[in-house]
Amino acid sequence: MTELKAALTLCERPDEYFSFSVTNMFSLEREDLEDMQLKVLQARHEQLREKIPVLSNLIKGTGVDSIEKLEDVVPLLFKHTMYKSYPPSLLERNRFESLNQWLNKLTTHDITGVDVSGCESIDQWIDVLDKETPLRIGHSSGTTGVVSFLPLEGEDYRRNVCAWPVTFMQEFGGPQIYDGTCPKLHCVDFNYRHSRRTSGRLTNYIRDYFGGSEERYHAAYPGTMSSDLLYLAGKIRAAQAKGNIDSVNVGPALLARKEEFARLYENEKAMRKAFFERITGELAGQRVFITSIMTLLYEHAKEGLEKGFSNLFSPDSVLFTGGGAKGMVLAADWKDTVREFTGIKRIGMGYGMSEVMALHPMCDHDHYHILPFVLPFALDPDTGEMLPRTGETTGRAAFFDLGCSNRWGGFISGDEITVNWDEPCPCGMKGAYILGDIERYSEKQGGDDKINCAMTAKAQDEALEFLLDL
């Protein structure tokens, strides 16, 4: 195996490269890891520079014609607004052909010839692209009133989830209990079974890597979350934040689905009740895999305890959560509440974002350890210049997802992070790590990011109520 091929395997098939061992995954020396990362970064630069129009323009504008060292890529990282840079009128007027032209500049796939002229909703548009192209568009929850669209492929989602059994089922330095075969756990999901949101697109891969069959996947709501409804929810909440709810306009296509959404709204309580009966009856004592944002997990745990349920699942079950409190106040003992309800002692935590398809696991010392196929940076929040990759630095989080092959993996986030580059973590994992306290710059500045994805379930209900009142 050539050096480049080995490095690409590390980035594209990380579970297999490290023989499904979390200890192997976080035992590489920094110099050796960065040597492999540089090889892949150089390959991505050459592979994609002429195939992604936005990247081509950025290279011309910055003059970064080659990559000689890791920091050379910093001027080529996409700003966090890149994936929502389309004119808002394209969604407001259902101009999906123009939206295709915009998206076409961000991917190696040519989608300009795909006929989306008959699409009257985001749901229809994404479904056509699913059917006619290799893309599996993922989108944000749009809670600031603007939706980000990511030109992802199925392989992006798979690459994300394939590392989960390695990092969340095993402990560093402990026995290896995962060998790449599906453990056949019951998967418990407190949300909709299907969604076109980036996180919702992961569910089939979670099923395949943890459950092995649809019968082992248990979602609170068996249907599909509507992207159009989430888009409306985001516009409502953004308008509420500005004190101008009258500014929300609803198009005829969305109004035509009013009865569909009304039935969904009426059925939610019944579906939620059936879900609780199923997990507290059929799954009691079973080994399960649970993944949910922490706010939703906490709410369900409180509800379950109020109904008299506790220590519900086998103690060796796997529980993974993240997402932050996101503007909501969590009780100081929220983990104890979750443990008491589920009976699962070890709560796995992860940090990630839709634009970088990786979830970095948190160790027992509240440090997020960066997966080896992701290249991290901390930038000066005002100038955008790279801060030293030594010592401990606090700045704007930026990453390069080295596994991406159909889009550019460089992304500058809206998060403020503190990275420790050199000091060994007491847990034993090698490499740079992020301290647990992560903030949004816009939250620090009183911006709209306080309206966020942790509120998705509540936001959807508010959108339904708003629509039904029209």
N, C-alpha and C positions, 0 to 999 in steps of 0.2 A: 504494500500500500504506500503510495507516495505521501509526502508530508502534507500537500494540499488536500488530497483525498481524505486523509485521516482527520485533518482540521475540519473539513466540510462535514464529515460524519459526526464529529463532536457537536457541531452546530445544528445539524438537521435531524440526527437520530441520537440525541444525548442519552436516552435511556439505554440503548444498545451499546453505545461507545463505552459507557462506564459500567457495563455488565450489570445494570439494574441496581447498582449499589450507591446509596447516598454517601457512604464513606469514601468511595472512589471519586465521586463527583466533586467533593470538596476537599480533596487531598492534593490537587495539583499545585506545584510551586508557581508563584505569580509570574516569574520570568518565562517559564515554559508555557503557561496558559496564554500570556500576552503575545508570545511568538506565534502561536497557532491562530489567535484572534486576528493578528495583523495579516497573516496570509489570507484568511477568509475575507477580511475587509478589503484588501487589494483586489481580490477576485471579484467581489461584488461591485466595486467601483468600475472595473473594466467591463463586467458583464452587463451592467444596467445603465451606464452613462449615456448610451445612444438609444436606449429602448424606452426610457421614461422621460417624456418631454420636460416636465418641471425640473427634474434633476439635471438634464442637459443645459437648461437655461441657467440654473444655479451654478453649475461648473463654469460656464462662460463668464458669469458675473463675478465670481469669486476668484477665478484663475487657478482653482485647485485642480490641476490637470493630472496629478498623480498622488498616490498615498505612500509616503515613505515611513511614516511613524503614526501611531494611533491618533495622536492629537490633530493630525492633518485633516481629519474628517469633520472636525467641529464646525467649520464654516458651512458645511453641506448638510447639517442636521435640519430637518424640517421644523418650523415653528409649530406650536401646539394648535394654532388656528388653521393649519394647512388643510385639514380634512373637513373643514366646514367653511371653506373660502368661496363657495359658490354663491351667486346672488340669491337672497332669500325668496325673491319673486319666482324662482324656478319651481319651488315647492308650492308656493301659494297659488300658482296658476297651472300646476300639473304639467310643467314643461320638461318632461322626462327625456326627450331627445336632446335637449340642451344640457341636461344633467349628465347624460351619457358622455357628451363631448367634454365636459369638465372632468369627469372621473377618468376618462381615457388618458388624460395627461399625467395620471398618477400610477399607472400600471403598465406592465409589458403587454397586456392583452388588448387587442383592438376591438372595442365594443361599439364603435360608431355605426356599424352596419346592422346592429340588432334593432329590430322594429319594436319600439315601445310607444308608438303613436297612439295606441288604444288604451294606454294605462291612465287610469283616473285616480290612482292612489299610490302611496309609497309601497303598500303591501303588494299591489299588482306589479309595480316596477321591479321590485326585488325578486319576485317570483319568476318574472320573465328572464331576468339575468341568471337566475339559478338554472333555469331550463335551457337557455341558449348559449351560455358561456361557462368557462371553468371557474368564474368568480363566485364566491359565496359572501356577498356583501354583509358586513357587520356594521351596526350603527350604534351610536351612543343613545342614552335615554332622552337627550334633548332637553334636559331640565332647565337650561338657561334660555330656552326658546329657540335654540339653533341646534340642529342635528348634525353630528359628524358621521360621514360615511367612509368606511375603510374598504379598499379593494383587496379583500382577503380571499384565500383559497381554502379548500377543505384541509389541505396539508398544514396550513398555519394553525388551525384549531387542533389538529391531531398532535402537532409538535408541542403545543402548549400542554395538553392534557397528559401526554405520554410520560412527562416528568413527575406528575402528581403521585403515582404510587411509589416512586422512588423517594421523593422528598417528604411525603406526608404519612406514609405507612411505616417508615423506618426511622430509626434514630441514629445519628452520626456516631460511629464507633461501636454500635450495637450489632446484634446478629442480623444477617440479611434474611428477610422473610418474604421478599418479593423476587421472583426470577423471570419476570416478563409475561407470565401467564395470568389471565384474568382471575382474581380471587373469588369471583362470584358472590359479591356482597349485595344486599338489598340497598338500592340507592334511594335516599329520601330527599326530596326537593320541595321546598316550601313555596315554590313559585309556579308559573305556567310550564307545562311540559314542552311547549315549543315557543320560540320567539325568533325574530330576525335581528334582535339586538346581538351585539358581539358576545356577551356573556351567555345569552340564550342559545346561541349556535353551538356552544360547547356540550350541550346536554347529551347528544347522541354519542359523543366520544367518551363522556363520563360513563354512560351506559356500557359501552363496549369495553372500556378499560377496567371498570369496577364490577359491573353487574353481569354482563355477558348476554343478557336477553331483555326484551321489553317487559317481560313479566316481573322482572326484579327492579324496574324503575317506577317509583311511586311519587307522583307530582301532586301538589295540592290542587292544581287546576289542570285538567287533562287537555284543554284546548290550546289555542295559539294566541299569544298576546299580540294585539294589533299594533304595528308600527305607526299607523296613522293616529291611533288613539294616544300613544305615547307622545307623538309630535304635538298633538293638541294639548295634552297635559303640560308639556313643557312651555308652550305659549301662554297657557293660563297662569302657571306659577310665576313665569317671568313678568307677566302683566300685573299679577297680585303684588309682587315685590316692588313694582313701580307705582302701585296704587292706581292702576289704570286698566281694570278688567274689561272695560267697554271697548278696548282696542283690539280684543280678540275677534277675528273674523273666521267664520266657518263656511267652507265652500259647499256647493251642492252635492258633491260626491260623498263627502263626510256626512252630510245631513241625510242622504239616502240610506246610510247604514245605521240610522238611528234605532230602528227596531232590533237590528242584529245586536247592537251594543246593549240595548235595554234587556234583552234576554240573557245576555252574558252577565249583566249586573245582577239580575234577579237570581241567577243560578249560582253565583259565587258563594253565598252562605251555605247552600246545600252541598256544594262541592267541598268546601272547607270542612264541614261537619263529617262528610263521608271520608275525607282524608284522615281526620283525627281518629275516626273509628277504625280505619284500616291500620294505621301505624301503631295504635295502642292495643289493637287486637291481634291481627295477623303477624305483626312484626315484633311484638313484645318478646324480649329475651334474645332476639336475633342479632347477628353481627351485621351492621349496616355501615354505609358510607353516607355522610351528610355534608353537603356544601351549601352555604348560604351567606349573604352579607350579614354582618354581626347584628345590625339593628333588627332585621327580620327574624333572625334566629332567636334573639332575646325576647321579642314579642311573642313568638310561638311558645317558647319555654315558659314564660309567665302564664300564658293562657293554659298550657298543659298542667302546670302546678295548681292553678286555681281550680281545675277540674279534677284534681286528686291524683294525677299521674306523676310518677317519679321513678328514677332508675329504670327507664323504659327499655334500653337496649343492652346488648352484651358489652361488658366493660372494654373488650378489645376492639370495639368498633372504631371507625375512623371519622373524625370530625374536622372539617377544614372551614375556616371562615376568614373574612377580611372585609375591606371596603371602608373601614373607619367609621366613626360616628356620624361624619358628614353633616354637621350642623344640628344633629339631634343629641340629646343628653342621655347617655347611658349610665345606669347605676354603677357605683364603684364595684359592686359585687356581681356584675352581670355574668362573669364567667362561672361563679358559684351557682347562679340560677340555672345556667345552661347545663352544668355538670349534674345538678340535682335532678333536673327533668330527664336528661338523656341517659344518665348513668355512665357517661363516657368521661374518663378522667383527663385525658390528654387532648387539649384543644389546639389544633394546628392553625397557625396564622400565616397569611401570605400578603405580599405587597405586589401590585402590578397595575397595568392599565391596558386598555383595549389596543392602543397603538403599538405596544410592545408585547408580543404574545408569549409572556412568561409570568410565572408567579414565584416570587422569591420567598423562600420559607424563613420564618422567624424561629430563632433558637430560644432556649430557656433564659437567655440573658437579654431578651427583647432586642435582638439584632436581626435585621433582614439580610440574609446571605445571598449575594447576587449569583444567579445561575451562570455557568461558564459560557453559555452561548450568547450572553448579553454583555455588551461593553458599556460600562458606566462612565459618566462624567458629572462634575458639578460646575456650573457656570455662574459667573457674576450676574446677579439678577438685573443689573442696570445696563451693563455693557455687553453682556453675552459672551465675554471672554472666558476661556477655560481657566478654572482655578487649579492650583497645583494638585497633582494626584499623589500627594504625600501628606503624612500627618493626618490631621482631622480638618475637613473643610465643610463649610455650610454654604449652600447656594442652590441655584435652580437645577433640578434633576434633568439630566439628558441621558439618552441611551441609544445604543445601536443594536438592533435585533439581527444578529448575524445569520439567523436561519432563513431570513426572507430571500426569496429568489424571484418573485414576480412584482415586488414593490420595493421601495427604498426603506431600509430599516432604521434610518436615523430619525430621532424624534426628541424635541425639546418640550418638556412637560410644564405644567403650571404648578408643580410641587416644589416646596422648599424641603431639602433633605440635608442631613449631616452625614458625611461619609468618613469612615475611618479606613485609611488606605494601608496602613502598615502594622498597627498594633494587633497581635494575635488575639482572637476572640477566645475567652475562657472555655467555650464549648468545644474547641479543637478544629472547627472548620477553617480552612485556609481561604485567603482572598479578601478583597475589600468587602465591607458590610455597611449597611445603612442603619443608623440609630432609629429606634422605634417611633419617635415623635416626628410625624410628617404633617406639614401644613400646606394649605393652598395659599399662594400669594394673594389671590383675590379675596380670600377670607380675611387675611391680615389687613387688607385694604378696604374691607367692607363691600366687596363686590358680589356678583351674582352667583358665584360658585357655592354659596351657602345653600342654594337650591340645587339639589344633586340627586345622584342615582340611588342613594339609600332611601329616598322618599318615593321610589317608583310606585310601589303598591298603593300608597296613599294618593299619589298624584293621579294614578289611573282612575281611582274611584272618584276623585274630584272632577276629572275630565268627563266621566260618564254622567255625573250629576249635572254638570254644566250643559252637556249636549242634550240631555233629556228635558232640561228646562226650556230649551229653545222652541 
